[in-house]
Amino acid sequence: MMRIESGRFGKLKYGLLSLMVRLGILRRVEMDNTELDDMLRPHLPLHFNISIPNGKGRINVIEASTSLPGDDQIQTALLCEFKVDVLGNPLYQAHLLITLCASPSFDKPQGILRAKNIRLLQTHLVKDNYAAVKDAREIFTKLLPGPLSSMVNLGIDLSISSAMSLLENSLYGDLSQYLKLYINGSKQRILDYHKGQIEQQMLAYLEQHKPEYKLDNRFLDEKLFAEYGQQIRAEKQVLAFLF
């Protein structure tokens, strides 16, 4: 569905297109996934937070790409940055690929295209150079009582397991349990811990900010579909606008 601007002779062009629809000559227009991607781009980046003990987690959706597998489905792959800071210290960062699936719908009275039945298909860790897990030892040192912290700073051996034992029954018990995730440096293990919350937050965000697009009367094809359009359907490789 190419955006046809009114420009010169706009009324004449629109009159001819309207006549073609009424005569049944023009029955449909199509949009491919590249055009869909262009429609999504102005809405990025998106941001939402993840709960972290004594810290903050942040998801930044930086890119979106769509595909049209057929069966009235649109799939959207979201490239996300996931960052975790604890007590002001960066601990974890990774790129995630979150894949969503939805069906298109057309609200004719409002002239709005919407996504319905949004489902989350999968969340993957992207294995690239961006991924990093920092050593949690510095944070343990900050949490330890003064004398023990000084011992560590002086190079006196105090194992991570010993430090956690000291902290588990303190005000930082929840944090010490969380920091156990970082002992073996597994990027996947940390993601698995947060995966449920990330997916829940993503779906909650989409429920609150429902994906939709208002047809723009400045473009002849969009104005035409707002007036004469009947149905929108996701077919293999194309999004079909049916008159």
Accessible surface in RSA format (square Angstrom, percent):
REM  Atomic radii and reference values for relative SASA: ProtOr
REM  Chains: A
REM  Algorithm: Lee & Richards
REM  Probe-radius: 1.40
REM  Slices: 20
REM RES _ NUM      All-atoms   Total-Side   Main-Chain    Non-polar    All polar
REM                ABS   REL    ABS   REL    ABS   REL    ABS   REL    ABS   REL
RES MET A   1    11.56   6.0   3.61   2.4   7.95  18.9   7.59   6.5   3.98   5.3
RES MET A   2   140.48  72.7 134.79  89.2   5.69  13.5 117.79 100.1  22.69  30.1
RES ARG A   3   120.23  50.5  94.68  48.3  25.55  60.8  42.29  57.8  77.94  47.2
RES ILE A   4    70.60  40.2  67.01  49.9   3.59   8.7  70.60  50.8   0.00   0.0
RES GLU A   5   121.14  69.5 112.17  84.9   8.97  21.4  27.98  54.1  93.16  76.1
RES SER A   6    38.67  32.7  37.47  50.0   1.19   2.8  27.34  58.2  11.33  15.9
RES GLY A   7    62.38  76.9   0.00   N/A  62.38  76.9  39.41 108.1  22.97  51.5
RES ARG A   8   189.06  79.4 176.05  89.7  13.02  31.0  79.92 109.2 109.14  66.1
RES PHE A   9   130.88  65.5 111.97  69.4  18.91  49.2 121.91  73.9   8.96  25.7
RES GLY A  10    11.54  14.2   0.00   N/A  11.54  14.2   6.79  18.6   4.75  10.6
RES LYS A  11   195.81  95.5 180.08 110.5  15.74  37.5 127.44 114.7  68.38  72.8
RES LEU A  12   110.44  61.5 102.66  73.4   7.78  19.6 108.50  76.2   1.94   5.2
RES LYS A  13    83.16  40.6  80.77  49.6   2.39   5.7  51.47  46.3  31.69  33.8
RES TYR A  14    28.48  13.3  28.48  16.2   0.00   0.0  28.48  21.4   0.00   0.0
RES GLY A  15    36.10  44.5   0.00   N/A  36.10  44.5  32.05  87.9   4.06   9.1
RES LEU A  16    99.14  55.2  98.00  70.1   1.14   2.9  98.23  69.0   0.91   2.4
RES LEU A  17    36.34  20.2  36.34  26.0   0.00   0.0  36.34  25.5   0.00   0.0
RES SER A  18     5.40   4.6   5.40   7.2   0.00   0.0   4.72  10.1   0.68   0.9
RES LEU A  19    78.42  43.7  78.42  56.1   0.00   0.0  78.42  55.1   0.00   0.0
RES MET A  20    67.79  35.1  67.77  44.8   0.03   0.1  50.62  43.0  17.17  22.8
RES VAL A  21    19.76  13.0   9.47   8.6  10.29  24.8   9.47   8.2  10.29  27.9
RES ARG A  22   145.92  61.3 107.87  55.0  38.05  90.6  58.51  80.0  87.41  53.0
RES LEU A  23   114.15  63.6  83.56  59.8  30.59  76.9  88.05  61.8  26.10  70.2
RES GLY A  24    24.87  30.7   0.00   N/A  24.87  30.7  17.81  48.9   7.06  15.8
RES ILE A  25   115.46  65.7  86.32  64.3  29.14  70.2  92.08  66.3  23.38  63.5
RES LEU A  26    32.00  17.8  30.33  21.7   1.67   4.2  31.00  21.8   1.00   2.7
RES ARG A  27   166.64  70.0 160.36  81.7   6.28  15.0  54.79  74.9 111.85  67.8
RES ARG A  28    80.05  33.6  69.57  35.5  10.48  25.0  42.32  57.8  37.74  22.9
RES VAL A  29    31.01  20.4  26.02  23.6   4.99  12.0  31.01  26.9   0.00   0.0
RES GLU A  30    80.83  46.4  66.52  50.3  14.31  34.1  18.92  36.6  61.90  50.5
RES MET A  31    14.66   7.6  13.75   9.1   0.92   2.2  14.26  12.1   0.41   0.5
RES ASP A  32    58.98  41.3  58.22  58.0   0.76   1.8  18.82  44.3  40.16  40.1
RES ASN A  33    53.66  37.0  53.66  51.9   0.00   0.0   3.24   7.8  50.42  48.7
RES THR A  34    80.38  57.2  79.67  80.8   0.71   1.7  53.33  71.6  27.05  40.9
RES GLU A  35    36.12  20.7  34.46  26.1   1.65   3.9  24.39  47.2  11.72   9.6
RES LEU A  36    18.26  10.2  18.10  12.9   0.16   0.4  18.10  12.7   0.16   0.4
RES ASP A  37    20.93  14.7  19.59  19.5   1.34   3.2   3.33   7.8  17.60  17.6
RES ASP A  38    71.30  49.9  61.83  61.5   9.47  22.4  25.34  59.6  45.95  45.8
RES MET A  39    44.27  22.9  32.28  21.4  11.99  28.5  37.28  31.7   6.99   9.3
RES LEU A  40    58.19  32.4  57.83  41.4   0.37   0.9  57.83  40.6   0.37   1.0
RES ARG A  41   140.79  59.1 134.74  68.7   6.04  14.4  65.75  89.9  75.03  45.5
RES PRO A  42   105.65  77.0  66.47  60.6  39.18 142.4  78.98  65.2  26.67 165.8
RES HIS A  43   112.40  61.4  99.69  69.3  12.71  32.5  72.28  74.5  40.13  46.7
RES LEU A  44    36.90  20.5  16.73  12.0  20.17  50.7  17.54  12.3  19.36  52.1
RES PRO A  45    78.18  57.0  64.25  58.6  13.93  50.6  64.33  53.1  13.85  86.1
RES LEU A  46    37.22  20.7  35.33  25.3   1.89   4.8  37.22  26.1   0.00   0.0
RES HIS A  47    79.18  43.3  63.38  44.1  15.79  40.4  47.34  48.8  31.84  37.0
RES PHE A  48    18.67   9.3  13.16   8.2   5.50  14.3  18.67  11.3   0.00   0.0
RES ASN A  49    88.29  60.9  82.86  80.1   5.43  13.1  25.16  60.6  63.13  61.0
RES ILE A  50     4.24   2.4   0.00   0.0   4.24  10.2   0.83   0.6   3.41   9.3
RES SER A  51    88.82  75.1  72.40  96.6  16.43  37.8  42.72  91.0  46.10  64.6
RES ILE A  52    14.25   8.1   0.00   0.0  14.25  34.3   1.34   1.0  12.91  35.0
RES PRO A  53    38.82  28.3  26.01  23.7  12.81  46.5  38.09  31.5   0.72   4.5
RES ASN A  54    75.39  52.0  46.66  45.1  28.73  69.2  16.81  40.4  58.58  56.6
RES GLY A  55    33.95  41.9   0.00   N/A  33.95  41.9  11.45  31.4  22.51  50.4
RES LYS A  56   138.85  67.7 136.06  83.5   2.79   6.6  80.36  72.3  58.49  62.3
RES GLY A  57     0.31   0.4   0.00   N/A   0.31   0.4   0.00   0.0   0.31   0.7
RES ARG A  58    91.94  38.6  91.94  46.9   0.00   0.0  27.80  38.0  64.14  38.9
RES ILE A  59     0.00   0.0   0.00   0.0   0.00   0.0   0.00   0.0   0.00   0.0
RES ASN A  60    19.81  13.7  19.81  19.1   0.00   0.0   2.30   5.5  17.51  16.9
RES VAL A  61     0.19   0.1   0.19   0.2   0.00   0.0   0.19   0.2   0.00   0.0
RES ILE A  62    59.31  33.8  41.83  31.2  17.48  42.1  42.40  30.5  16.91  45.9
RES GLU A  63   103.32  59.3 101.23  76.6   2.09   5.0  32.92  63.7  70.40  57.5
RES ALA A  64    17.49  16.1   1.90   2.9  15.59  35.5   2.66   3.7  14.83  39.3
RES SER A  65    59.68  50.4  56.93  76.0   2.75   6.3  35.52  75.6  24.16  33.8
RES THR A  66     9.72   6.9   2.65   2.7   7.07  16.8   3.46   4.6   6.26   9.5
RES SER A  67    54.50  46.1  52.24  69.7   2.26   5.2  42.50  90.5  12.00  16.8
RES LEU A  68     7.08   3.9   0.60   0.4   6.48  16.3   1.03   0.7   6.05  16.3
RES PRO A  69    57.79  42.1  38.12  34.8  19.66  71.5  44.41  36.7  13.38  83.1
RES GLY A  70     7.13   8.8   0.00   N/A   7.13   8.8   6.40  17.6   0.72   1.6
RES ASP A  71   136.56  95.7 105.19 104.7  31.38  74.2  36.72  86.4  99.84  99.6
RES ASP A  72    49.03  34.3  46.37  46.2   2.66   6.3  20.48  48.2  28.55  28.5
RES GLN A  73    41.05  23.0  41.05  30.0   0.00   0.0  16.32  34.7  24.73  18.8
RES ILE A  74    26.52  15.1  25.08  18.7   1.44   3.5  25.08  18.1   1.44   3.9
RES GLN A  75    55.00  30.8  54.32  39.7   0.69   1.6   2.41   5.1  52.59  39.9
RES THR A  76    23.09  16.4  23.08  23.4   0.02   0.0   9.39  12.6  13.70  20.7
RES ALA A  77    26.66  24.5  23.03  35.5   3.64   8.3  23.03  32.4   3.64   9.6
RES LEU A  78    11.75   6.5  11.75   8.4   0.00   0.0  11.75   8.3   0.00   0.0
RES LEU A  79    39.68  22.1  39.40  28.2   0.28   0.7  39.40  27.7   0.28   0.7
RES CYS A  80     0.00   0.0   0.00   0.0   0.00   0.0   0.00   0.0   0.00   0.0
RES GLU A  81    35.73  20.5  35.73  27.0   0.00   0.0   0.00   0.0  35.73  29.2
RES PHE A  82     0.00   0.0   0.00   0.0   0.00   0.0   0.00   0.0   0.00   0.0
RES LYS A  83    84.95  41.4  83.80  51.4   1.15   2.7  32.77  29.5  52.18  55.6
RES VAL A  84     0.30   0.2   0.00   0.0   0.30   0.7   0.00   0.0   0.30   0.8
RES ASP A  85    41.71  29.2  41.05  40.9   0.65   1.5   4.59  10.8  37.12  37.0
RES VAL A  86     0.00   0.0   0.00   0.0   0.00   0.0   0.00   0.0   0.00   0.0
RES LEU A  87    65.98  36.7  42.36  30.3  23.62  59.4  54.01  37.9  11.97  32.2
RES GLY A  88    73.64  90.8   0.00   N/A  73.64  90.8  37.14 101.9  36.50  81.7
RES ASN A  89    17.92  12.4  17.68  17.1   0.23   0.6   6.76  16.3  11.15  10.8
RES PRO A  90    80.16  58.4  76.47  69.7   3.69  13.4  76.62  63.3   3.54  22.0
RES LEU A  91     1.95   1.1   1.95   1.4   0.00   0.0   1.95   1.4   0.00   0.0
RES TYR A  92     5.99   2.8   0.00   0.0   5.99  15.6   1.68   1.3   4.31   5.3
RES GLN A  93    60.00  33.5  60.00  43.8   0.00   0.0   7.27  15.5  52.72  40.0
RES ALA A  94     0.00   0.0   0.00   0.0   0.00   0.0   0.00   0.0   0.00   0.0
RES HIS A  95    27.56  15.1  27.56  19.2   0.00   0.0  23.14  23.8   4.42   5.1
RES LEU A  96     0.00   0.0   0.00   0.0   0.00   0.0   0.00   0.0   0.00   0.0
RES LEU A  97    62.69  34.9  62.54  44.7   0.15   0.4  62.54  43.9   0.15   0.4
RES ILE A  98     0.00   0.0   0.00   0.0   0.00   0.0   0.00   0.0   0.00   0.0
RES THR A  99    14.60  10.4  14.60  14.8   0.00   0.0  10.20  13.7   4.41   6.7
RES LEU A 100    14.20   7.9  13.99  10.0   0.21   0.5  14.13   9.9   0.07   0.2
RES CYS A 101     4.24   3.2   3.62   4.0   0.62   1.5   0.62   1.6   3.62   3.9
RES ALA A 102    12.64  11.6  12.30  19.0   0.34   0.8  12.55  17.7   0.09   0.2
RES SER A 103     8.58   7.2   8.21  11.0   0.37   0.8   1.72   3.7   6.86   9.6
RES PRO A 104     9.61   7.0   4.37   4.0   5.25  19.1   5.72   4.7   3.90  24.2
RES SER A 105    30.63  25.9  26.10  34.8   4.53  10.4  21.61  46.0   9.02  12.6
RES PHE A 106    32.29  16.2   2.84   1.8  29.45  76.6   3.15   1.9  29.14  83.4
RES ASP A 107    36.38  25.5  28.81  28.7   7.57  17.9  16.29  38.3  20.09  20.0
RES LYS A 108    74.75  36.5  66.58  40.9   8.17  19.5  66.45  59.8   8.30   8.8
RES PRO A 109   125.28  91.3  82.02  74.8  43.26 157.3  94.61  78.1  30.67 190.6
RES GLN A 110    94.21  52.7  91.13  66.6   3.08   7.3  14.56  31.0  79.65  60.4
RES GLY A 111     7.54   9.3   0.00   N/A   7.54   9.3   6.95  19.1   0.60   1.3
RES ILE A 112    18.11  10.3  18.11  13.5   0.00   0.0  18.11  13.0   0.00   0.0
RES LEU A 113    16.75   9.3  15.18  10.9   1.57   3.9  15.45  10.9   1.30   3.5
RES ARG A 114    77.50  32.5  70.11  35.7   7.39  17.6  30.21  41.3  47.29  28.7
RES ALA A 115    36.40  33.5  21.12  32.6  15.29  34.8  21.64  30.5  14.76  39.1
RES LYS A 116    98.22  47.9  92.71  56.9   5.50  13.1  45.34  40.8  52.88  56.3
RES ASN A 117   104.49  72.1  82.61  79.8  21.87  52.7  29.19  70.2  75.30  72.8
RES ILE A 118    48.19  27.4  24.34  18.1  23.85  57.5  24.34  17.5  23.85  64.7
RES ARG A 119   118.00  49.5 114.26  58.2   3.74   8.9  62.35  85.2  55.65  33.7
RES LEU A 120    34.39  19.2   8.65   6.2  25.74  64.7   8.65   6.1  25.74  69.3
RES LEU A 121    76.87  42.8  45.37  32.5  31.50  79.2  47.82  33.6  29.05  78.2
RES GLN A 122    79.76  44.6  75.45  55.1   4.31  10.3  18.04  38.4  61.72  46.8
RES THR A 123     6.32   4.5   0.00   0.0   6.32  15.1   0.00   0.0   6.32   9.6
RES HIS A 124    93.94  51.3  92.51  64.3   1.43   3.7  65.41  67.4  28.52  33.2
RES LEU A 125    24.37  13.6   8.54   6.1  15.83  39.8   8.54   6.0  15.83  42.6
RES VAL A 126    43.41  28.6  39.02  35.3   4.39  10.6  43.36  37.7   0.05   0.1
RES LYS A 127   189.53  92.5 150.95  92.6  38.58  91.9  99.34  89.4  90.19  96.1
RES ASP A 128    58.31  40.8  36.53  36.4  21.78  51.5  36.86  86.7  21.45  21.4
RES ASN A 129   160.64 110.8 128.95 124.6  31.69  76.3  39.18  94.3 121.46 117.4
RES TYR A 130    51.06  23.8  41.37  23.5   9.69  25.2  47.93  36.0   3.13   3.9
RES ALA A 131    13.59  12.5   1.74   2.7  11.85  27.0   1.74   2.4  11.85  31.4
RES ALA A 132    29.94  27.5  25.79  39.8   4.15   9.4  29.70  41.8   0.24   0.6
RES VAL A 133    35.57  23.4   5.99   5.4  29.59  71.3   5.99   5.2  29.59  80.3
RES LYS A 134   101.76  49.6  99.12  60.8   2.64   6.3  67.62  60.9  34.14  36.4
RES ASP A 135   100.28  70.2  75.87  75.5  24.42  57.7  44.47 104.7  55.81  55.7
RES ALA A 136     5.94   5.5   4.69   7.2   1.25   2.8   4.69   6.6   1.25   3.3
RES ARG A 137   109.06  45.8 109.06  55.6   0.00   0.0  40.93  55.9  68.13  41.3
RES GLU A 138   103.73  59.6  95.98  72.6   7.75  18.4  39.94  77.3  63.79  52.1
RES ILE A 139     1.26   0.7   1.26   0.9   0.00   0.0   1.26   0.9   0.00   0.0
RES PHE A 140     3.28   1.6   3.28   2.0   0.00   0.0   3.28   2.0   0.00   0.0
RES THR A 141    16.55  11.8  16.27  16.5   0.28   0.7  11.86  15.9   4.69   7.1
RES LYS A 142   116.85  57.0  82.94  50.9  33.91  80.7  63.71  57.3  53.13  56.6
RES LEU A 143    16.98   9.5   3.75   2.7  13.23  33.3   5.38   3.8  11.60  31.2
RES LEU A 144    11.24   6.3   1.95   1.4   9.29  23.4   1.95   1.4   9.29  25.0
RES PRO A 145    76.59  55.8  64.27  58.6  12.32  44.8  76.59  63.2   0.00   0.0
RES GLY A 146    48.85  60.2   0.00   N/A  48.85  60.2  37.12 101.9  11.74  26.3
RES PRO A 147   103.47  75.4  93.04  84.8  10.43  37.9 101.17  83.5   2.31  14.3
RES LEU A 148    43.28  24.1  43.28  31.0   0.00   0.0  43.28  30.4   0.00   0.0
RES SER A 149    18.26  15.4  18.26  24.4   0.00   0.0   7.45  15.9  10.82  15.2
RES SER A 150    56.51  47.7  54.29  72.5   2.21   5.1  25.82  55.0  30.69  43.0
RES MET A 151    63.90  33.1  63.68  42.1   0.22   0.5  47.31  40.2  16.59  22.0
RES VAL A 152    32.94  21.7  22.87  20.7  10.08  24.3  22.99  20.0   9.95  27.0
RES ASN A 153   109.56  75.6  73.89  71.4  35.67  85.9  28.29  68.1  81.28  78.6
RES LEU A 154   141.47  78.8 108.90  77.9  32.56  81.9 113.40  79.6  28.06  75.5
RES GLY A 155    65.37  80.6   0.00   N/A  65.37  80.6  35.42  97.2  29.95  67.1
RES ILE A 156    86.18  49.0  78.33  58.4   7.85  18.9  83.65  60.2   2.53   6.9
RES ASP A 157   132.22  92.6 105.55 105.1  26.68  63.1  44.99 105.9  87.24  87.0
RES LEU A 158    33.04  18.4  21.81  15.6  11.23  28.2  23.79  16.7   9.25  24.9
RES SER A 159    46.91  39.6  39.01  52.1   7.90  18.2  41.02  87.3   5.89   8.3
RES ILE A 160    29.26  16.7  26.19  19.5   3.07   7.4  26.33  19.0   2.93   7.9
RES SER A 161    71.10  60.1  65.97  88.0   5.13  11.8  45.83  97.6  25.28  35.4
RES SER A 162    46.48  39.3  39.64  52.9   6.85  15.8  17.10  36.4  29.39  41.2
RES ALA A 163     3.37   3.1   3.37   5.2   0.00   0.0   3.37   4.8   0.00   0.0
RES MET A 164    12.56   6.5  12.56   8.3   0.00   0.0  12.56  10.7   0.00   0.0
RES SER A 165    73.70  62.3  58.85  78.5  14.84  34.2  31.58  67.3  42.11  59.0
RES LEU A 166    89.78  50.0  66.82  47.8  22.95  57.7  71.18  50.0  18.60  50.1
RES LEU A 167     3.39   1.9   3.39   2.4   0.00   0.0   3.39   2.4   0.00   0.0
RES GLU A 168    63.15  36.3  47.02  35.6  16.13  38.4   8.16  15.8  54.98  44.9
RES ASN A 169   149.75 103.3 112.27 108.5  37.49  90.3  37.92  91.3 111.83 108.1
RES SER A 170    50.22  42.4  25.51  34.0  24.71  56.9  36.84  78.5  13.37  18.7
RES LEU A 171   178.73  99.5 144.74 103.6  33.98  85.4 149.33 104.9  29.39  79.1
RES TYR A 172    75.03  35.0  74.29  42.3   0.74   1.9  28.99  21.8  46.04  56.8
RES GLY A 173    11.87  14.6   0.00   N/A  11.87  14.6  10.70  29.4   1.17   2.6
RES ASP A 174   113.37  79.4 106.40 105.9   6.97  16.5  24.47  57.6  88.90  88.7
RES LEU A 175     0.26   0.1   0.00   0.0   0.26   0.7   0.00   0.0   0.26   0.7
RES SER A 176     0.00   0.0   0.00   0.0   0.00   0.0   0.00   0.0   0.00   0.0
RES GLN A 177    90.63  50.7  81.07  59.2   9.55  22.7  41.37  88.1  49.26  37.4
RES TYR A 178     4.65   2.2   1.00   0.6   3.65   9.5   4.23   3.2   0.41   0.5
RES LEU A 179     0.01   0.0   0.00   0.0   0.01   0.0   0.00   0.0   0.01   0.0
RES LYS A 180    65.74  32.1  64.65  39.7   1.08   2.6  33.40  30.1  32.34  34.4
RES LEU A 181    17.36   9.7  17.31  12.4   0.05   0.1  17.31  12.2   0.05   0.1
RES TYR A 182     8.08   3.8   0.00   0.0   8.08  21.0   0.02   0.0   8.06   9.9
RES ILE A 183    97.73  55.6  65.26  48.6  32.47  78.3  72.38  52.1  25.35  68.8
RES ASN A 184    99.64  68.7  64.43  62.3  35.21  84.8  41.08  98.9  58.56  56.6
RES GLY A 185    33.41  41.2   0.00   N/A  33.41  41.2  18.55  50.9  14.86  33.3
RES SER A 186    36.71  31.0  27.69  37.0   9.02  20.8  23.07  49.1  13.64  19.1
RES LYS A 187    77.97  38.0  74.60  45.8   3.36   8.0  25.81  23.2  52.16  55.6
RES GLN A 188    81.17  45.4  79.63  58.2   1.54   3.7  48.09 102.4  33.08  25.1
RES ARG A 189    99.12  41.6  94.08  48.0   5.03  12.0  34.28  46.8  64.84  39.3
RES ILE A 190     0.00   0.0   0.00   0.0   0.00   0.0   0.00   0.0   0.00   0.0
RES LEU A 191     0.57   0.3   0.57   0.4   0.00   0.0   0.57   0.4   0.00   0.0
RES ASP A 192    79.49  55.7  61.26  61.0  18.23  43.1  27.50  64.7  52.00  51.9
RES TYR A 193   125.84  58.8  94.35  53.7  31.49  82.0  69.58  52.3  56.26  69.4
RES HIS A 194     1.40   0.8   0.90   0.6   0.50   1.3   1.08   1.1   0.33   0.4
RES LYS A 195    73.93  36.1  73.93  45.4   0.00   0.0  26.50  23.8  47.44  50.5
RES GLY A 196    49.94  61.6   0.00   N/A  49.94  61.6  39.80 109.2  10.14  22.7
RES GLN A 197    54.89  30.7  47.64  34.8   7.26  17.3  24.81  52.8  30.09  22.8
RES ILE A 198     0.00   0.0   0.00   0.0   0.00   0.0   0.00   0.0   0.00   0.0
RES GLU A 199    38.22  21.9  38.22  28.9   0.01   0.0   6.78  13.1  31.45  25.7
RES GLN A 200   125.11  70.0 117.89  86.2   7.22  17.2  36.13  76.9  88.98  67.5
RES GLN A 201    63.10  35.3  60.62  44.3   2.48   5.9   2.20   4.7  60.90  46.2
RES MET A 202     0.88   0.5   0.88   0.6   0.00   0.0   0.00   0.0   0.88   1.2
RES LEU A 203    69.35  38.6  64.82  46.4   4.53  11.4  65.11  45.7   4.24  11.4
RES ALA A 204    53.22  48.9  41.43  63.9  11.79  26.8  48.62  68.5   4.59  12.2
RES TYR A 205    48.37  22.6  43.51  24.8   4.86  12.6  27.96  21.0  20.41  25.2
RES LEU A 206    20.50  11.4  19.17  13.7   1.33   3.3  19.25  13.5   1.25   3.4
RES GLU A 207   113.89  65.4 106.12  80.3   7.77  18.5  49.08  94.9  64.81  52.9
RES GLN A 208   140.44  78.5 109.10  79.7  31.34  74.6  37.96  80.8 102.47  77.7
RES HIS A 209    91.54  50.0  78.18  54.3  13.35  34.2  62.69  64.6  28.85  33.6
RES LYS A 210   117.10  57.1 102.46  62.9  14.64  34.8  84.27  75.9  32.83  35.0
RES PRO A 211    46.04  33.6  34.76  31.7  11.28  41.0  45.31  37.4   0.73   4.5
RES GLU A 212    87.19  50.1  58.66  44.4  28.54  67.9  20.67  40.0  66.52  54.3
RES TYR A 213    46.78  21.8  44.01  25.0   2.77   7.2  45.96  34.5   0.82   1.0
RES LYS A 214   123.51  60.3 112.80  69.2  10.71  25.5  84.74  76.3  38.77  41.3
RES LEU A 215     9.52   5.3   1.29   0.9   8.24  20.7   1.29   0.9   8.24  22.2
RES ASP A 216    29.30  20.5  24.30  24.2   5.00  11.8  12.48  29.4  16.82  16.8
RES ASN A 217    97.13  67.0  85.13  82.3  12.00  28.9  23.05  55.5  74.08  71.6
RES ARG A 218   170.53  71.6 160.62  81.9   9.91  23.6  77.07 105.3  93.46  56.6
RES PHE A 219    23.63  11.8  23.63  14.6   0.00   0.0  23.63  14.3   0.00   0.0
RES LEU A 220     3.98   2.2   3.98   2.8   0.00   0.0   3.98   2.8   0.00   0.0
RES ASP A 221     6.97   4.9   6.58   6.6   0.39   0.9   6.51  15.3   0.47   0.5
RES GLU A 222     7.77   4.5   7.77   5.9   0.00   0.0   1.26   2.4   6.51   5.3
RES LYS A 223    77.99  38.0  77.31  47.4   0.68   1.6  28.62  25.8  49.36  52.6
RES LEU A 224     2.52   1.4   2.52   1.8   0.00   0.0   2.52   1.8   0.00   0.0
RES PHE A 225     0.00   0.0   0.00   0.0   0.00   0.0   0.00   0.0   0.00   0.0
RES ALA A 226    27.95  25.7  17.96  27.7   9.99  22.7  18.18  25.6   9.76  25.9
RES GLU A 227    91.46  52.5  71.18  53.9  20.28  48.3  35.17  68.0  56.29  46.0
RES TYR A 228    47.99  22.4  42.55  24.2   5.44  14.2  33.48  25.2  14.52  17.9
RES GLY A 229     0.00   0.0   0.00   N/A   0.00   0.0   0.00   0.0   0.00   0.0
RES GLN A 230   118.66  66.4  93.22  68.1  25.44  60.6  33.48  71.3  85.19  64.6
RES GLN A 231    87.78  49.1  85.80  62.7   1.98   4.7  25.88  55.1  61.90  46.9
RES ILE A 232    10.23   5.8   2.80   2.1   7.43  17.9   2.80   2.0   7.43  20.2
RES ARG A 233    84.98  35.7  84.98  43.3   0.00   0.0  30.08  41.1  54.90  33.3
RES ALA A 234     1.43   1.3   0.00   0.0   1.43   3.3   0.00   0.0   1.43   3.8
RES GLU A 235    41.97  24.1  38.49  29.1   3.48   8.3  24.70  47.8  17.27  14.1
RES LYS A 236   140.34  68.5 124.40  76.3  15.94  37.9  90.34  81.3  50.00  53.3
RES GLN A 237   113.13  63.3 107.92  78.9   5.21  12.4  44.20  94.1  68.93  52.3
RES VAL A 238    32.34  21.3  32.34  29.3   0.00   0.0  32.34  28.1   0.00   0.0
RES LEU A 239     5.43   3.0   5.43   3.9   0.00   0.0   5.43   3.8   0.00   0.0
RES ALA A 240     0.00   0.0   0.00   0.0   0.00   0.0   0.00   0.0   0.00   0.0
RES PHE A 241     0.21   0.1   0.21   0.1   0.00   0.0   0.21   0.1   0.00   0.0
RES LEU A 242    27.01  15.0  27.01  19.3   0.00   0.0  27.01  19.0   0.00   0.0
RES PHE A 243    45.07  22.5   3.91   2.4  41.16 107.1  14.77   9.0  30.30  86.7
END  Absolute sums over single chains surface
CHAIN  1 A    13539.5      11103.2       2436.3       7488.8       6050.8
END  Absolute sums over all chains
TOTAL         13539.5      11103.2       2436.3       7488.8       6050.8
